Amino acid sequence: MSGRIPENLLEDILGRVDVVELISGYIPLKKSGRNFKANCPFHNEKTASFMVSPDRQIYHCFGCGESGNAFKFLMRHERMDFPEAVELLAKKAGVELPKQESPERALASSLSAQLYKVNELAVSFYENNLYAENGQAVREYLAKRGISHKTAKEFHLGFAGQGWDHLINFLRSKNVSLALMEKAGLVLPKDGGGYYDRFRSRVIFPIFDIRMRPIGFGARVLDKSLPKYLNSPETPVYTKGKNLFGLNLSKDHIRDADSAIIVEGYLDFIIPYQAGMKNIVASQGTALTLEQIRLLKRYTNNAVMIYDGDTAGQIATLRSLDMLIEEGMNVKIVPLPKGLDPDALVRLKGAADFKLMVDNAAGLFDYKLEVLKSRHDMKEAHGKSRIASEMLLTINRFDNAILRAEYSKRLSEEIDIPENCVLEELNKLKPDKRAQEKPSFSISGGASLINPAEKMLIKFMLEEKELIEKIMQELEPSDFQDTRTAKVVSTMLDLFSRGKNIAPSLLLNYFSEDDASSLLCESMFMPELAEEEREKALNDCIRRIKVERLKSKRERLHTQIKSAQNSGDEKRLSGLIREFHDLIKKGD
C-alpha cells in the first residue's frame, strides 16, 4: 500500500489537507449541494461530471471513472508516483516524514538532488551571462531569430562564453566538486588531466522535466560552425529519449486542447509557443521514442507531427508514425516545404498560417502514401507493389478491424489494384506483436456495471460503522458477486477488526487498482436516503445479494451436474444432486 510510509502519517497528512482546496488550485470548482463539481481535468467533456466531496475528502468522475483522494489527484494530475505525492502534501501540511530509505536508494536520491542543484546553478550562470555586457551579441542574435526578451526569460535561455573554465570556476565558488560537475555532464576531462567546460560560445537552452527541475542542456552555435547543436550526455537525471522539450510549460495546454503539436528542435518549439501555439512539444532533434510517446500520451491521444520537409524529416516522421499508431494515438501530419521548419514558417508567414496548416493537417494514410508515391513509380507494377507493401505494414498496426478494412479499401482505390488482392497481402502479414501484447483495459466507468445493492452496502458501512457488524452477520465478503466489491468489503472488515480508521479517503490508500478506487468513490456519491428509508433499503440490499448468491450457486451446480452426467461420473453426480437438494431445503 504505502511502502515504508507509516499509516498514521498518511492519515495525519490527509487530515490536514483539504481535497477541495487542493483541486480548486488546478481547476475551478462550483458548489453543487453538499459537493463541488467541475468539468473533468482528465478527459474532455461539455457537461460537468467531476464531483468533489468535502465531507469524505474524495473525488469521482462519472464520465471516465477517475477517482481518488488528495494523493491520487496529485499522482494523476502532476504525473507523480505515490511517494512523491506523499512528500509534496506532507510539506504542504507541515508533516515530517521519517528517513527510512535503503542506503542504495538514499544514495541515488541524494545524487539526483545534488544534480538538480548543480543544474540550477548552471542555469543561473548561463542566464546571467546572457544579460552581462559580453552577452550583447547573443541578445541581438536571439532578437534576430524572433525571440523576445520576455520569451528568453520564460525559457531561462543563456549564453556560454568562450572561456574553457568559466563554468568550472563559478561552480567551484559554490563548493561544487569536479566529480559532481562531470556527473551532471557539464564538464569534460582533458587528455592530460583536469577538466574543461562542455559548452562554449553557444546559446544555452535549459531542459526541464515536468516538475520544472533542470535536467540537462541544449547548446547552439551562433555562426555556421559544426556541430550546430550539442546536448547534455545521459546522466542519472537526464535521458534525451525519455523527455520532451517544453512539456513542463505546455502540458496543461495540451490537456486542455486534447492535442499536441510535435516538432523537432528547440527553436521549432519556442517560436510557435511564443506566437500562441501553446500545445506543443519538441523531440529534441530526434525521431520520437516509445518513452516520449508514452509520456505525451498521459496528456492526450491526439498528435500533429511537424518535422522538417527534407528527407531526414520525412524518415523521422515515418518512423514515428508506426509507433504512434501502436500506442493507440490518433496522428496527423503537416508536410512542410523543403527548406522550411516550424521556426522559419512562423517567422516568415506568421502564426495564423501556421495554425491553418495544423488545422488542415493530413491524415497518416494520405501523408505516407504521398511520400511513397514520390519515391516509387506508380506506373510500374513493382512500384505499386513496393507502395502497397509499405502501406500495409502501417495498416497492419491498427488494432481496429474497421480501420484496417477502410484503409485497405482506400489503398486499393489509390493504386488501382482490386481490393481482394490488397486484403490477401494484408492477411499474409502476422498480427503486430506489440499490438498483441497491449494490456486490456476495463470499460470507462466500469463500476457502474456492478450490482447497485453491493455498492449501496459499501456506502452504508462507510457512513455508519455500527452497521458493519450487522451486515456481516448476514453476509460474507465472498457473497458479493463482483470481485472488486468483495475485495473492498474484505479490506474494510480487516481494518475494522483491527480498530483502524476506514474513512473513504484513507481506505483508498489500500487499493492500487483504479477499478477498486472508482467503485469505492462511486458508491460514496450514490444519492442520499432519508433516515426513515435507510433501514428498509439496507434490508432490501442484503436480501437482493442473498438472492443473487442463491441464483449463482444454483447455476454453478446445474453446470456441474450437467458435466457429471455427460462424463458418466455417477459418484460425483450423486454428491452434486444431494448438494443441490440441500441448497433448496435451506433456502440458501
N, C-alpha and C positions, 0 to 999 in steps of 0.2 A: 504493500500500500504506500507507505511513506518512507521506505528505506530506513535510514538511521535517524530520521526526524521524529522525536517523541510525540505521541498522540496528544499529550496535554498541551504541547506548544502549538500544534496545529489548531487545536480548539481555542487556545488563547488568541492566536492571530486572527482567526475568523470572528471571534467575539469582539475584536476591536476594529475590524474593517467593515464598513457598510457597503454591501454589494451595489446598492442603488447609487451611492456617491461614486464608487469606482467606475461603474459602467457609464454613468452620465458624463464622466470625463472624456469619454470616447464618442458617444452618440447622444443626441437629445432624447430625453425620456418625457413622456406625457402621463399624467395621473389618469388611472382608469380604475375607479372603485378603490379597493384596498391595495391594488398593484399599480405598476407602471408599464407602459407599452411603448414600442418603437418599431420602425422598420428594421428587420434583422440585419446585423452587420456581417453575417456570414453567408448570405445569399441575396440575390436581387428579388425584391417584391414590391408591389404597389400598395398593398393593404397590410398594415402593421399586424404582425402575428408573433412578435418577440415580446414576451412578458417577463417582468422582474418583480419578485416578491420581497418587500422589505421585512415582512414578518418571518418568512422562512429563509431569507438570505440566499435565494436561488434564482435562476433564470431558465426559461424554456422557450424555444421557438416552435410554434405549431406548424410552421411551414416546412422546415428542414430537419426538425428534431434535435437541433443543437441544444444542449442542456448542461447545467453545472452550477458550481459555486464560484466564489471570487477567484480561487486558484485556477479553476478550469477556464474562466473567461480570459484571464491573462495568458494562459498557455495557448489558447486558440487565437486570440487577437494579436498578441505580440510574438507568437511562434516560439514560445519558451518551453523548456522541459519543466517537469514538476519541481525539482529543487530550485531552479531559477525563479519560478513564480513564488515559491515559499519565501525565498530570500528577499525578493523585492517587497512583498507585502509585510514581511517581518520588519524591514527597515521603516516602512510606512507606519506600521503600528507601534514601533518602538519596542519590539520583542527581540531579545538577543538569542541567537541560535548557537547551540554548542558546536565546538570544533571536534568532529568525530571522523574526519576523513582518514582513509588509509594513507600511509606515508607516500605511496606512489601517486595517489590521486591528489594529495595535498601538494606534492612537488609539482605536478603538472599544472594544477590550478594556480599555484604561486608563480610559475614561469609565465603562464598566459597573462596573469595580471601585470607582471613586470613588463611583458612585451607590449601590452596595450599602453602602459605608461610611457615607455620609451617612444612608441609611435606618436603618442600625444605630444611629447616634447619635440619630435622631429617635425610634426605638422606645424607647431607654433614657430619653430626655427625657420622653416621654408616660407611660411606665410609672412613673417616679419621681414625676411629678405626681399620679398616681392614689393613691399612698401618702403623699403630703405632707398637711399639715394642711388645705389648701383642697380636698383630694380626698375629704373625708369624705362629702359629699352624694352624690358619684358612686359611692363604695363602697356606700352604702346603696341607691342605685338599682340597682346590679348585684345586690346581695343580694335585693332585692325581685323582680328578674327571675329569680331562682333560680340565679344564677351564684355558685358557691362561691369562696372565696379561692384554693383550690388550682387551680381551673379558670382563674381570672383570671390566675394566674401562668403556667400552662401555655401560654395563648394570648397572653401578653405584652400583655394589654389595658392601655389607657392613658387619659389624660384631657388634652384640650386646653383650657386655661383661657380666660378672657375677653379677655386682652390681645391686642393686634394685632401685637405683635412679640416675644413671649416666645420662640418657637422661633428666630426670626431671631437674637436676642441670644445664645441658647445656642450655636447653630451657629457664629456669628462667634467666640465664645470658643474654639471648637475649630478656628479657622482655615479655616472653610468659606466659600467665596466666595458672594455672592448669585447669581451666574450659575449655579453648581452647584446651589444650592437650587432655583432656578427649573427647571433641567433635571430635577430629582428630583420636581417637581410639588408641592413643599412650601410654596411662596410664590407670591403673585400680584403683578403690577406695579400700582402706583397710577396713576390718570389723570395726576396732576400730577408724577409721578416718584417713585421709591422703591418699596418692596415692603411687603407685609403677609402675616401667616400665613394660609395657606389654611384651616386647621381651627381653629375657636374654639368654646368652650363645647360640646364634644361628647365622647362616649365614642369612643375610638380602637380600631379593630380592625386590627392589622397583618396584612398579607397576605404569605405566604412562598411561594417556589417549592418544588419537590420536593427541592431541595438545601438547604432551610432558610435560604435567603437572603431578607431582607426586600426586597420589590419594590414595594410600594405600601401604601395605607391606605384603610380604610373608616371613616366617621365618622358617628355617630348623635346626634341632639339628645336632650336629657334631658327636654324638655317636648313640647308638641304643635305647636311651630312648624314651618314648612316652609322648605326641603325637609327631610324626615325624615332622609335619608341624603345624604352627599357622598362621592365616591370620588376617588382619585388620577386625574389625567388620564393619557393614554398617554405613556409615557416610553421611552427606549431599553431599559429592563429590564422594563417592565410594559405589557401589553395585556390589558385586562379580559376580552375574549372568548377569550383563549388560556390562561387559568389557572382553576383550580378552588380555591375557598377550602377550606382544611383538608386538601387532598390530601397535604401534607407529613407530616401526622400519621396519616392514615387509609390510606395506600397499602398498607402491609403487611397491615392488617386486611381490606382489600378483596380483596387477592390470596388471603389465607387463606380468606375466606368465598366467594370466587369470585362476588361480587355487590356492587353498590354502590347505596346509597340516595342518590338525588339530590334535594336540597331547594333552596330559593331563596336565603334570606338568611343573614346571619352567625349570628343567634340561632337560626334554624332548624337550623343545624348544631351550634352549641355545646351547646344544652340536651340534644338526644338523645345527642350524643357523651359528655357528662358522665354521662348516665344509663346508659351501657354500650353504646349502638349505635355502635360504632366504625367500621364500614364505610360511611362516609357522606361526601358532598362537597356543596358549595354552589356554584351557578352565579353567585352574586353579584348576585342580583336581576334576572336577565335569562333569557330563553329560552336553552336550550343552543345553543352554536355548534358548527359542524363541528369546529373545532380542539379544543374542550373534549371532545367525544365521542371524538375520536381519541386525546387524552391519556388519557382514562379507559379506553379500550379496551386500553391497554398492560397493564392490571392485571386486567381481567375482560371477559367478553362478556355479562354479565347485569346488568340495572339495574332498580331500582324507583323510579319517579318519584313524589314527593310535593310538589306545588305547592299554593298556596292554593286554596280551594274557590270563590273568586269567578270572575267571567267572565274577568278578566285571567289568572288562574291556569290556567283551562281552555284559553284561547287559547295560552298559553305551552307547556302540556303537549302540545296537539295539534300545534303547530308542531315541537316537539322530537321527537315520536313518529315522524314520517316520516323524519327524518334518522337517528335511531337504527336504524330498520329498514334504511335504505340502507347503513349501516355494518355490517350483519350482527349487530347486538346483539339479544339476547332481552330484551324490555322488558315490565314490568308497571306498573300504576298504582294508587296509593292515592287514591281520591276523598275529599277532606276535606269536612266540612260547611262551609257558608258561615260566614265569620267566624272560622274556626279555621285556624291554621297549625301546623306541626310543633312550634314552640316552645311555643305555648299548649296544644296537645294533650298534650304530655308533662307540663307543669306541672299541668294540670287533671285528667288521667286516669291519669297515671303511665306509666312505661316499659313495663310489662307490656302495657297496652292498645295502646301504640304498636307494640310488637313483633308483637302479634297482628294488627294491621292490615297490617303489612308482610308477614307470613307469608300472609295471605289476600288479597293484592293482586290486583286484577282484571287479566285479560288485556287486551292492547291492543284486541282486537276488541270485547269487551264494554264497555270504557270509552268508546271513541269512539262506539259505537252508542248508548249511553245518553245521551251528550252531544247527539248529533244528534236523538234522539227528543224531547229536551226543547226543541229549537229548531224542529222541523218536525212538522206534523200527520200522524201515521201513517194517519189515516182518509182523507186526501186523496191522490189519485193523484200530484199534484205534490209533495206532502210525501214520499211514498215514493221518487219519482224523485230528489229532492234528497239524501235519505239514501243511496240506492244510489250516486249519483254520487260523493259524498264518501267513502264506504266503499271503493268500487272504486279510487279514486286511491291509497288506502293499500295495498289488497290487491295492486295492480299493482307496488308497490315491492319485493315479495318476489321473490328470485331463484328460490326453490324452487317448482317447478310443483305439487308435492303440497300445499304450504301454500296456494298460490293457489286450488287446486281445493277444498280443505277450507273455507277462509274464504268462498269463493263459495257453496258449498252452505249454510253456516250463514246467510249473508246472505239467501239465497232463503227459508229457513225463517222467519227473523225478520220479514221484511217481507211474507211470504206472496205471493211472486212466483215463477213457475216458474223452475227453475234454468237452463234453456236460455236464458231471456231475460237473466238475470244474466250468464251466460257470454258471450252475444252482445255485451252492453255492455262487458264486460271486454276482449273481443277487439278492440273499436274503439280502445282506448287503445294508444298506442305503448309499446313496452318502455321502462322507465325509463332515461333517458340515463346517469345516473350508475351504475346497476347494470351497464350495458353496458361502462362504462369501467373497472370494477373489475379490478385485475390478477388473473391466475390464480395460485394458489399450488400448490406441489408437495405431494404427499401427505406427511403427517407420517411421519417415519421412512423417507423415500424411498430413503435409502442402502441399506436392507435389500433393495431390489429389484435391486441391482447384482450381477453375477456374482461369487460368493464367491471365485473364483480371482483376480480382479482385486484385490479387497480384501486377500486374503492376500499377494499380491506387494507391495503397498504396505507392509504390516506388515513383511515380510521386509526390504525395502530400508531402512526406517527403523530397524529393530533391528540390522541388520548392514550397515554401509556398504560392506563389501567385496563384498557380493552385487550391488550396483548395476551394476557393470561386467559381471558375468557375465550378469545378466538382460538388460541392454541389448545384449549380443552376440546374443541370441536374438530380442529383440523391439524394436519401435519404439513410441513413445507412441501413434502412430496405430493400432497393433494392438489397443489397448484399446477395446472396443466402446462403452463408456459415455463420453460427452463429459466428465463430471465426473472420472472416473478418468484419462482422457487428460490433462486439464488438471493434475491433481495430479502425475502422473508427469512431465510435461513441465517443470513448475516445479521439481520435485526435481532433475531432471537438469541443468537450467540452473544452479541453485545449487551443486550438487555439482561441476560442471565449473569453477566459479569459486572453489572452495575454501571455500564458505560452510557454516556450521553448519545442518544440516537436522533438528535436534531437533523433534519434533512441536509443542511449544508455540511454537517460533519460526516454523515453517513456516506455522502458522495465520495469522500476520500478513500473509501474501501473498494471502489469499483474503477478499474482501468478501462472497462469496456464501455463504449459510447451508448450501446443499446440499453444497458442496465441504468446508466445515468439518465437517459432520456425517459425511460419507464418511470423512474422514481420521481423526476420533476413533473412529468405529465400527470402523474397520479395526484401530486400536490396541487396542481392547478385545476383539478376537476371542480365542478360547481359546488358551492357550499349548500349544505342542507339545513333546514330549520331544525331546532332542537327536538321538537316533537316527532320529526320524521327519521331521526338518526337511528333509533333502536330498531324500528321496522326495517330500515334499509340494511342495517347490519345483519339482522337475521335472514333477510332475503338473500344477501350476498353469500352467507355461509351455506344456505340451502342450495343455491344455484351451483356453488362449487362442488357440493356433495353429489348433486345430480350429475354434473359433468364427470366427476370421478367415477360414479357408478356406470355411466354410459361408456366411458373409456375402458373400464375393466371388462365390461360385457363384450365390447368389440374385440378386445385383446383375446379373451377366452374363445370367442367364436372363431377367430382366425386360427388359434392354436388347435382347437377341436377339429376344424376342417383339415388342417395339416396332418394331424394324427390319424384321421380317417383315411386320407389319401395314401399315407405311408404304411397303413396297416399295423400301427403300433397300438395294440389293444390295451396294454398296461398303462401307457401314457394317456390314452383316450379315456379310460375309466377314471383316472385321477382328475383329469380336466373337467369331466362331466360332474363329478362329485363336487369339485370346487365351484362350478357354475351354480349348482343347486344350493350350496351353502350360501353363496352370494345372494341369491333370490330370497332365501329364508330370512337372512339377517336384514334384508332391505338395505344392504351396504353397497 
